[in-house]
Amino acid sequence: MPHSVPAWPEYLSKQTMINPKHIHISDYQYPLPDERIAKFPIAQRDHSKLLVYRHGEVGEDVFYHLPDYLPKGSLMVFNNTKVIQARMHFRKSTGALIEVFLLEPAEPSDYELMFQTSGHCAWYCLVGNLKKWKEGSLEREITIKGSHLTVKATRGPIHGTSYRIDFDWNADVSFAEIIDAMGELPIPPYLNRETQESDKTTYQTVYSKIKGSVAAPTAGLHFTEQVLQSIDAAGIEREELTLHVGAGTFKPVKSEEIEGHEMHTEFISVRRSTIQKLLDHNASAIAVGTTSVRTLESLYYMGLKVMQHPELSEEQLHVSQWEPYESESLTTAVQALKALADWMDAKGLEVLHSSTQIIIAPGYDYHIVKMLVTNFHQPQSTLLLLVSAFVKGDWRKIYDYALTHDFRFLSYGDSSLLIP
């Protein structure tokens, strides 16, 4: 494998981005043997290997030494989403097994309300073995706290690549209790194995709080309470935000150029106090994971929107896929975040709830994220594009080192700290 590739052309200016629509995804291929994909995590999460990329130089350490590389007084941002048991199985009277995979809430559409609701709710879902479920409802008997109840699933209209599925149950229990009782934790498809009881613990970050993801923000899987305490002791501040990771995170880029790839929409919530903390740190942050990156960078574009259109609602702040590349802006990150904070104050919002579809690819100019903690991603994936954009095209040097130095790849694999 070549040790370097030509870096993406230098940015024309701080304000002008190069549009990446014509990037060929085949340029982001690398050989990933199956034995390099970590099927299970190591016994102690913070003993994983840590690749350190600093100013073009590559070295390695163990993860629990991460705080040694972070500047004192800096701000580290974590995604506190929690993976839900999103795979639900029903069996028809004919014996056919139907899998219903929860993607996003339909009714109520608010995640927090969804998990508290009882009696009825609806989700947009992927349906496995769909051809065997022509009509009618599916039922499954379950037991919660010693009480027997029936959960009924009714298929509704198609919604993009998913279906609306209405769930009804005859007991005063919440939907959170329903999926805890009958759902299965969805582990990544490339692990090629069944979910095991241990995954319920190992596939959650130790700081996960807000239910809603169908995949873990895996950069966070290496952190332990001890590492978090070391970060605090090193004088590094911590903040949390929420991005609910969708199944689209595993969606491969199938088009030759990335213009043909549709990014999935993901839901975010960010506290007003978090935006203030970012402002206190000159709109600069160390992001834990690509999900934190997408959330932080989306905040910049939300700030630009409210500067131009203060009448917009939270939903209208949605950042579309190509938005960052379609407008030039002289606005600094501090100015954009200040505008967003002022807009929240004017609307009396303590928490911002919106969504993003942002694609970050070579040609993107980062506004807020200055360092990145992340795992090693699949070839030809949008996550690899995001990393390449961050290290100005130098991703092959990083991945070549990882492949030749026994690093473990993907969700349960090793970690890296990237400092451009």
C-alpha positions as CSV (number, residue, x, y, z in Angstrom):
1,M,0.0,0.0,0.0
2,P,1.4,3.5,-0.8
3,H,2.5,5.4,2.3
4,S,1.1,8.7,1.1
5,V,-1.4,10.1,-1.3
6,P,-1.5,13.7,-2.6
7,A,-3.2,15.8,0.0
8,W,-6.4,17.5,-0.9
9,P,-5.6,20.9,-2.5
10,E,-5.0,23.7,-0.1
11,Y,-8.1,25.7,0.8
12,L,-8.5,28.8,-1.3
13,S,-9.2,30.8,1.8
14,K,-10.6,30.4,5.3
15,Q,-14.1,31.2,3.9
16,T,-14.2,29.2,0.6
17,M,-14.8,25.5,0.6
18,I,-14.1,23.1,-2.2
19,N,-17.2,21.2,-3.2
20,P,-16.5,17.4,-2.7
21,K,-19.4,16.1,-4.8
22,H,-17.1,14.7,-7.4
23,I,-14.8,12.8,-5.0
24,H,-14.5,9.1,-6.2
25,I,-15.2,6.8,-3.3
26,S,-12.8,4.3,-4.9
27,D,-10.0,6.6,-3.8
28,Y,-10.9,5.7,-0.2
29,Q,-10.3,2.0,-0.5
30,Y,-7.8,0.0,1.6
31,P,-7.4,-3.7,2.3
32,L,-9.1,-4.7,5.5
33,P,-8.7,-8.5,6.2
34,D,-11.5,-10.0,8.3
35,E,-9.1,-11.0,11.0
36,R,-8.4,-7.3,11.7
37,I,-12.0,-6.6,12.5
38,A,-12.4,-6.8,16.3
39,K,-15.4,-9.2,16.9
40,F,-15.3,-8.5,20.6
41,P,-13.8,-5.8,22.8
42,I,-10.7,-6.4,24.9
43,A,-11.3,-7.2,28.6
44,Q,-10.4,-3.7,29.9
45,R,-11.7,-1.0,27.6
46,D,-9.1,1.6,28.4
47,H,-6.2,-0.8,27.7
48,S,-6.9,-0.6,23.9
49,K,-4.2,0.7,21.7
50,L,-4.1,4.4,20.9
51,L,-2.6,5.7,17.6
52,V,-1.4,9.3,18.0
53,Y,-1.3,11.4,14.9
54,R,0.3,14.8,15.6
55,H,1.2,17.3,12.9
56,G,1.8,14.6,10.4
57,E,3.8,12.2,12.7
58,V,2.4,8.9,13.8
59,G,3.1,7.0,17.0
60,E,1.3,4.8,19.5
61,D,0.4,4.4,23.2
62,V,-2.3,2.9,25.3
63,F,-5.7,4.6,25.6
64,Y,-5.5,5.3,29.3
65,H,-2.6,7.7,28.6
66,L,-4.9,9.8,26.4
67,P,-5.0,12.8,28.9
68,D,-1.2,13.2,28.5
69,Y,-1.8,14.4,24.9
70,L,-4.5,16.9,25.6
71,P,-3.9,20.6,26.3
72,K,-4.7,21.7,29.8
73,G,-7.8,24.0,29.9
74,S,-9.2,22.5,26.7
75,L,-12.8,21.3,26.3
76,M,-13.7,17.7,25.4
77,V,-17.2,16.9,24.0
78,F,-18.9,13.5,24.3
79,N,-22.1,12.1,22.8
80,N,-24.2,10.7,25.7
81,T,-26.7,8.8,23.5
82,K,-27.7,5.3,24.7
83,V,-28.2,2.4,22.3
84,I,-31.7,0.9,22.5
85,Q,-32.7,-2.7,21.9
86,A,-34.0,-1.8,18.5
87,R,-34.4,-5.3,17.0
88,M,-37.9,-6.8,17.7
89,H,-38.9,-10.2,16.5
90,F,-42.4,-11.5,15.9
91,R,-43.5,-14.9,14.6
92,K,-46.5,-15.3,12.3
93,S,-49.0,-18.2,12.9
94,T,-47.4,-19.8,9.8
95,G,-44.0,-19.9,11.7
96,A,-42.4,-17.1,9.6
97,L,-40.1,-14.9,11.6
98,I,-40.5,-11.2,11.0
99,E,-37.8,-8.7,12.3
100,V,-38.9,-5.1,13.0
101,F,-36.0,-2.8,13.4
102,L,-36.7,0.6,15.1
103,L,-35.2,3.5,13.2
104,E,-36.9,6.7,14.5
105,P,-40.0,7.7,16.4
106,A,-43.1,8.6,14.4
107,E,-45.7,9.1,17.1
108,P,-44.8,10.7,19.4
109,S,-41.8,12.0,17.4
110,D,-39.9,13.2,20.5
111,Y,-37.5,10.5,21.7
112,E,-38.0,11.3,25.4
113,L,-41.8,11.2,25.2
114,M,-41.6,8.0,23.1
115,F,-39.9,5.9,25.8
116,Q,-42.3,7.2,28.4
117,T,-45.5,6.5,26.4
118,S,-47.8,3.6,27.3
119,G,-50.4,1.7,25.4
120,H,-49.6,2.9,21.9
121,C,-46.8,4.4,19.8
122,A,-45.5,4.3,16.2
123,W,-42.0,4.1,14.7
124,Y,-40.5,4.2,11.3
125,C,-38.9,0.7,10.9
126,L,-37.0,-1.5,8.6
127,V,-38.8,-4.8,8.2
128,G,-36.9,-8.1,7.7
129,N,-38.7,-11.0,5.8
130,L,-41.2,-8.4,4.6
131,K,-42.6,-10.6,1.8
132,K,-44.0,-13.0,4.4
133,W,-45.9,-10.1,6.1
134,K,-48.5,-9.2,3.5
135,E,-51.3,-7.9,5.8
136,G,-52.8,-8.0,9.3
137,S,-51.0,-7.5,12.6
138,L,-48.3,-9.5,14.4
139,E,-48.6,-10.3,18.0
140,R,-46.1,-11.4,20.7
141,E,-46.7,-12.4,24.3
142,I,-44.2,-11.1,26.8
143,T,-43.9,-10.8,30.6
144,I,-42.9,-7.6,32.4
145,K,-42.6,-7.6,36.2
146,G,-44.6,-10.8,36.5
147,S,-47.5,-9.4,34.3
148,H,-48.3,-11.0,31.0
149,L,-49.2,-8.8,28.1
150,T,-49.6,-8.9,24.3
151,V,-47.7,-6.5,22.0
152,K,-49.3,-6.0,18.6
153,A,-47.5,-4.6,15.6
154,T,-49.5,-3.2,12.6
155,R,-47.8,-2.3,9.4
156,G,-48.6,1.2,8.0
157,P,-47.5,3.1,4.9
158,I,-44.0,3.1,3.4
159,H,-41.8,6.0,4.6
160,G,-38.6,6.3,2.4
161,T,-36.9,3.0,2.8
162,S,-38.8,2.1,5.9
163,Y,-42.4,1.5,7.1
164,R,-44.5,3.0,9.7
165,I,-45.3,0.4,12.3
166,D,-47.9,1.0,15.0
167,F,-47.4,-0.8,18.3
168,D,-50.2,-1.4,20.8
169,W,-50.0,-3.2,24.1
170,N,-52.6,-4.0,26.8
171,A,-50.9,-2.9,30.0
172,D,-49.8,0.2,31.8
173,V,-46.0,-0.1,31.0
174,S,-43.8,2.2,29.0
175,F,-42.4,1.6,25.6
176,A,-38.9,1.6,27.2
177,E,-40.0,-1.4,29.3
178,I,-41.4,-3.1,26.2
179,I,-38.2,-2.9,24.2
180,D,-36.1,-3.9,27.3
181,A,-38.2,-7.0,27.6
182,M,-38.5,-8.1,24.0
183,G,-35.9,-6.1,22.0
184,E,-32.4,-7.2,21.1
185,L,-29.4,-4.9,21.0
186,P,-28.3,-4.3,17.4
187,I,-24.6,-4.8,17.0
188,P,-22.9,-3.8,13.7
189,P,-23.7,-6.1,10.7
190,Y,-19.9,-6.5,9.9
191,L,-19.3,-8.4,13.2
192,N,-21.1,-11.3,11.6
193,R,-22.3,-12.8,14.9
194,E,-25.4,-12.9,17.1
195,T,-25.8,-10.3,19.9
196,Q,-24.6,-11.7,23.2
197,E,-25.5,-10.8,26.8
198,S,-22.1,-9.1,27.2
199,D,-22.8,-6.7,24.4
200,K,-25.5,-5.0,26.5
201,T,-22.7,-3.6,28.6
202,T,-19.7,-3.5,26.3
203,Y,-21.6,-1.8,23.4
204,Q,-22.6,1.1,25.6
205,T,-20.3,4.0,26.7
206,V,-19.9,4.3,30.4
207,Y,-21.5,7.8,30.2
208,S,-24.5,6.8,28.0
209,K,-27.7,8.4,29.3
210,I,-30.2,9.4,26.6
211,K,-32.0,6.5,24.9
212,G,-32.3,6.6,21.1
213,S,-29.4,5.2,19.1
214,V,-29.4,2.0,17.1
215,A,-25.6,2.0,17.0
216,A,-23.0,3.1,19.6
217,P,-20.8,6.2,19.3
218,T,-17.9,3.8,19.3
219,A,-15.0,6.2,20.0
220,G,-16.5,6.5,23.5
221,L,-16.3,2.8,24.2
222,H,-12.7,3.1,25.3
223,F,-13.4,5.5,28.2
224,T,-13.7,4.2,31.8
225,E,-14.5,6.1,34.9
226,Q,-10.8,6.1,35.7
227,V,-9.9,7.8,32.4
228,L,-12.7,10.4,32.8
229,Q,-11.2,11.2,36.3
230,S,-7.7,11.5,34.7
231,I,-9.1,13.9,32.2
232,D,-10.6,16.0,35.0
233,A,-7.4,15.8,37.0
234,A,-5.5,17.1,33.9
235,G,-7.5,20.3,33.9
236,I,-9.6,19.4,30.8
237,E,-13.2,20.3,30.9
238,R,-16.0,17.9,29.7
239,E,-19.3,18.6,28.1
240,E,-22.0,16.3,26.7
241,L,-24.4,16.6,23.8
242,T,-26.7,14.1,22.2
243,L,-26.8,12.7,18.6
244,H,-28.9,9.6,18.1
245,V,-26.9,7.4,15.8
246,G,-29.1,5.9,13.0
247,A,-28.7,2.7,11.0
248,G,-27.6,4.8,8.1
249,T,-24.1,5.1,9.7
250,F,-23.4,1.6,8.3
251,K,-24.9,2.5,4.8
252,P,-22.1,2.0,2.3
253,V,-21.4,4.6,-0.4
254,K,-22.5,2.7,-3.6
255,S,-22.3,5.6,-6.1
256,E,-19.0,6.2,-7.9
257,E,-19.0,9.8,-6.9
258,I,-20.2,10.8,-3.5
259,E,-22.7,13.2,-5.0
260,G,-24.9,10.1,-5.5
261,H,-24.9,9.2,-1.9
262,E,-27.7,10.3,0.3
263,M,-26.7,10.9,3.9
264,H,-29.0,9.8,6.7
265,T,-30.7,12.3,9.0
266,E,-29.8,12.1,12.7
267,F,-31.5,13.9,15.6
268,I,-29.5,16.1,18.0
269,S,-30.1,17.9,21.2
270,V,-27.6,20.4,22.7
271,R,-28.1,22.3,25.9
272,R,-27.8,26.1,26.0
273,S,-25.1,25.7,28.7
274,T,-23.1,23.5,26.4
275,I,-23.1,26.3,23.7
276,Q,-22.0,28.7,26.4
277,K,-19.1,26.4,27.4
278,L,-18.0,26.3,23.8
279,L,-18.1,30.1,23.7
280,D,-16.0,30.1,26.9
281,H,-13.4,28.0,25.0
282,N,-13.3,30.3,21.9
283,A,-15.6,27.9,20.0
284,S,-12.9,25.2,20.0
285,A,-13.3,21.6,21.1
286,I,-11.8,18.1,21.2
287,A,-14.5,15.8,19.8
288,V,-15.0,12.3,21.0
289,G,-16.2,10.4,17.9
290,T,-17.5,11.4,14.5
291,T,-21.1,11.8,15.9
292,S,-19.8,14.6,18.2
293,V,-18.0,16.1,15.2
294,R,-21.2,16.2,13.1
295,T,-23.1,17.7,15.9
296,L,-20.6,20.4,16.7
297,E,-19.9,21.4,13.1
298,S,-23.7,21.5,12.4
299,L,-24.1,24.1,15.2
300,Y,-22.0,26.5,13.2
301,Y,-24.4,26.3,10.2
302,M,-27.4,26.6,12.6
303,G,-25.9,29.8,13.9
304,L,-25.5,31.1,10.4
305,K,-29.2,30.4,9.7
306,V,-30.5,32.3,12.7
307,M,-28.3,35.2,11.9
308,Q,-30.1,35.5,8.6
309,H,-33.6,34.2,9.6
310,P,-34.2,34.7,13.4
311,E,-37.8,33.6,12.9
312,L,-36.9,30.0,12.1
313,S,-38.1,27.1,14.3
314,E,-35.9,24.4,15.8
315,E,-36.9,22.0,13.0
316,Q,-36.0,24.5,10.4
317,L,-32.5,24.6,11.6
318,H,-31.9,21.2,10.1
319,V,-28.6,21.1,8.3
320,S,-28.9,19.5,4.9
321,Q,-26.2,17.3,3.3
322,W,-24.5,19.9,1.0
323,E,-25.3,23.1,2.8
324,P,-21.8,23.7,4.0
325,Y,-20.5,23.8,0.5
326,E,-23.2,26.0,-1.0
327,S,-22.5,29.3,0.7
328,E,-19.5,31.3,1.6
329,S,-19.3,32.9,5.0
330,L,-16.9,35.3,6.7
331,T,-18.6,34.5,10.0
332,T,-16.3,33.1,12.7
333,A,-17.4,30.1,14.8
334,V,-17.6,32.4,17.9
335,Q,-20.0,34.7,16.0
336,A,-22.1,31.8,14.8
337,L,-22.4,30.2,18.2
338,K,-23.1,33.5,19.9
339,A,-26.0,34.1,17.4
340,L,-27.3,30.6,18.2
341,A,-27.1,31.2,21.9
342,D,-28.9,34.6,21.6
343,W,-31.6,33.0,19.4
344,M,-32.2,30.3,22.1
345,D,-32.4,32.9,24.8
346,A,-35.0,34.9,22.8
347,K,-37.1,31.7,22.4
348,G,-36.6,30.7,26.0
349,L,-34.9,27.4,25.0
350,E,-32.8,25.5,27.5
351,V,-32.2,22.7,25.0
352,L,-31.9,22.9,21.2
353,H,-33.7,19.9,19.4
354,S,-33.0,19.7,15.7
355,S,-31.4,17.4,13.1
356,T,-28.5,17.2,10.7
357,Q,-27.7,15.4,7.5
358,I,-24.2,17.0,7.1
359,I,-21.6,15.2,5.1
360,I,-18.0,16.1,6.0
361,A,-15.6,15.2,3.2
362,P,-12.3,16.4,1.9
363,G,-12.8,20.1,0.9
364,Y,-14.6,20.8,4.2
365,D,-13.2,23.5,6.5
366,Y,-13.6,22.6,10.2
367,H,-14.9,25.4,12.3
368,I,-15.1,24.1,15.9
369,V,-13.4,20.7,16.2
370,K,-9.6,21.0,16.7
371,M,-8.7,17.4,17.8
372,L,-10.6,14.1,17.3
373,V,-10.7,10.8,19.2
374,T,-12.0,8.2,16.8
375,N,-11.8,4.5,15.9
376,F,-10.7,3.0,12.5
377,H,-13.5,3.1,10.0
378,Q,-14.6,0.9,7.1
379,P,-13.1,1.4,3.6
380,Q,-15.1,3.6,1.2
381,S,-17.3,5.0,4.1
382,T,-18.5,8.5,4.8
383,L,-16.7,8.3,8.2
384,L,-13.4,7.7,6.4
385,L,-14.1,10.8,4.3
386,L,-14.7,12.8,7.5
387,V,-11.3,11.7,8.9
388,S,-9.6,12.5,5.6
389,A,-11.0,16.0,5.7
390,F,-9.8,16.4,9.2
391,V,-6.2,15.4,8.5
392,K,-6.1,17.2,5.1
393,G,-5.9,14.0,3.1
394,D,-3.3,12.3,5.2
395,W,-5.5,9.3,6.1
396,R,-3.4,6.7,4.3
397,K,-0.4,7.3,6.5
398,I,-2.6,6.7,9.6
399,Y,-4.3,3.6,8.3
400,D,-1.1,2.1,6.9
401,Y,0.5,2.4,10.3
402,A,-2.6,0.8,12.0
403,L,-2.6,-2.1,9.5
404,T,1.1,-2.8,9.9
405,H,1.2,-2.4,13.7
406,D,-1.6,-4.8,14.7
407,F,-4.3,-2.3,15.5
408,R,-7.8,-3.7,15.7
409,F,-10.4,-2.1,13.4
410,L,-14.1,-0.9,13.5
411,S,-16.5,-0.7,16.4
412,Y,-14.8,-2.9,19.0
413,G,-11.3,-2.0,17.7
414,D,-8.6,0.3,18.9
415,S,-8.6,4.1,19.0
416,S,-6.8,7.1,17.6
417,L,-6.2,10.7,18.6
418,L,-5.9,13.0,15.5
419,I,-4.2,16.4,15.9
420,P,-3.9,18.0,12.4
